[in-house]
Amino acid sequence: MTSKDTETFSVCDKQVMKVKTQEERARIFDEVTVRVSEDFALDMHIDNGEENAAGLKTGDYVKLLPS
């Protein structure tokens, strides 16, 4: 995420968060590290196995939770 995103979501670089999917059977990813750079987008990158297990697809929204 960018530094502007950190202000919007009240987080900081290298902060550890939880991320909750918004599917019918929600899942929580624990120990997700926030990375900040003006070259980054507001995206979460996970491997295909985690994506499939959580029922996620490109473009799905997730929710940041305090860790």
Phi, psi and omega in degrees: 000163179271171179296329176295321177298323180297325177292318181298318185260003179053051176231172179224164180303136179071007175292140180264129185232173166250150178233127182251130176286161181244032178277173179304317176252082186301146176234154179242126172268122182263154175063046176266125183266130176283131176239132186239130173197147177292346178272352184266161174250169178278079183223156172241128181252124176228159180283166185300323180298316178293320179300311181294318181296328181271355181071028181266159172218162181307131178097351177292151178263147175230168182242133176281134177236146175296147181264000000 
